[in-house]
Amino acid sequence: MDGKKRNDIKPGMAVNVILKQDQRSGKKTSGVVKDLLTNSATHPHGIKVRLEDGQVGRVCEILETK
């Protein structure tokens, strides 16, 4: 599943995100969602989240669903 719909993403889920500095390369970073930062229901580049380790990025892939 991609991470473009806010309803699909909940805190505690394992996801892959693309960090701001990795947007050109497309390098993915794995982590667990702590907070959802995008307020709109959808976003064409992925919902912005804060991971439990403090990194912020846009969800490109949901690894596990709760």
BELTA-V28545 format. One record per residue. N is the residue number from 1. PHI is phi as a letter, one per 40 degrees, with the letter a starting at -180 (* if undefined). OMEGA is omega in radians with two decimals (NA if undefined). NEAR is the number of other C-alpha atoms within 8 Angstrom. Layout:
n=N phi=PHI omega=OMEGA near=NEAR
n=N phi=PHI omega=OMEGA near=NEAR
This chain:
n=1 phi=* omega=3.07 near=5
n=2 phi=c omega=-3.06 near=9
n=3 phi=b omega=-3.07 near=14
n=4 phi=c omega=3.13 near=12
n=5 phi=b omega=-3.09 near=12
n=6 phi=c omega=-3.11 near=11
n=7 phi=c omega=-3.12 near=6
n=8 phi=c omega=-2.99 near=6
n=9 phi=b omega=3.13 near=9
n=10 phi=b omega=3.05 near=8
n=11 phi=d omega=-3.14 near=9
n=12 phi=g omega=3.13 near=7
n=13 phi=c omega=3.04 near=13
n=14 phi=c omega=-3.09 near=12
n=15 phi=a omega=2.90 near=14
n=16 phi=b omega=3.10 near=13
n=17 phi=b omega=2.98 near=13
n=18 phi=b omega=3.14 near=14
n=19 phi=c omega=-3.12 near=13
n=20 phi=d omega=-3.08 near=7
n=21 phi=c omega=-3.13 near=5
n=22 phi=b omega=-3.07 near=10
n=23 phi=c omega=-3.13 near=9
n=24 phi=c omega=-3.09 near=5
n=25 phi=c omega=-3.11 near=5
n=26 phi=g omega=-3.14 near=7
n=27 phi=c omega=-3.11 near=8
n=28 phi=c omega=3.08 near=9
n=29 phi=b omega=3.13 near=8
n=30 phi=c omega=3.10 near=8
n=31 phi=a omega=3.14 near=11
n=32 phi=b omega=-3.07 near=11
n=33 phi=c omega=3.02 near=15
n=34 phi=b omega=-3.12 near=10
n=35 phi=b omega=2.98 near=8
n=36 phi=c omega=-3.06 near=12
n=37 phi=b omega=3.10 near=8
n=38 phi=c omega=-3.12 near=8
n=39 phi=c omega=-3.10 near=5
n=40 phi=c omega=-3.07 near=6
n=41 phi=c omega=3.12 near=7
n=42 phi=b omega=3.05 near=9
n=43 phi=a omega=-3.05 near=9
n=44 phi=c omega=-3.14 near=5
n=45 phi=b omega=-3.12 near=7
n=46 phi=h omega=3.14 near=13
n=47 phi=c omega=-3.14 near=15
n=48 phi=c omega=-3.12 near=11
n=49 phi=b omega=2.96 near=14
n=50 phi=b omega=3.10 near=13
n=51 phi=c omega=-3.12 near=12
n=52 phi=c omega=3.10 near=9
n=53 phi=c omega=3.05 near=5
n=54 phi=g omega=3.13 near=6
n=55 phi=c omega=-3.13 near=8
n=56 phi=b omega=3.11 near=10
n=57 phi=a omega=3.13 near=11
n=58 phi=b omega=-3.10 near=13
n=59 phi=c omega=3.08 near=16
n=60 phi=b omega=-3.09 near=13
n=61 phi=a omega=3.06 near=10
n=62 phi=c omega=-3.04 near=14
n=63 phi=c omega=3.13 near=9
n=64 phi=a omega=3.10 near=7
n=65 phi=b omega=-3.13 near=6
n=66 phi=c omega=NA near=3
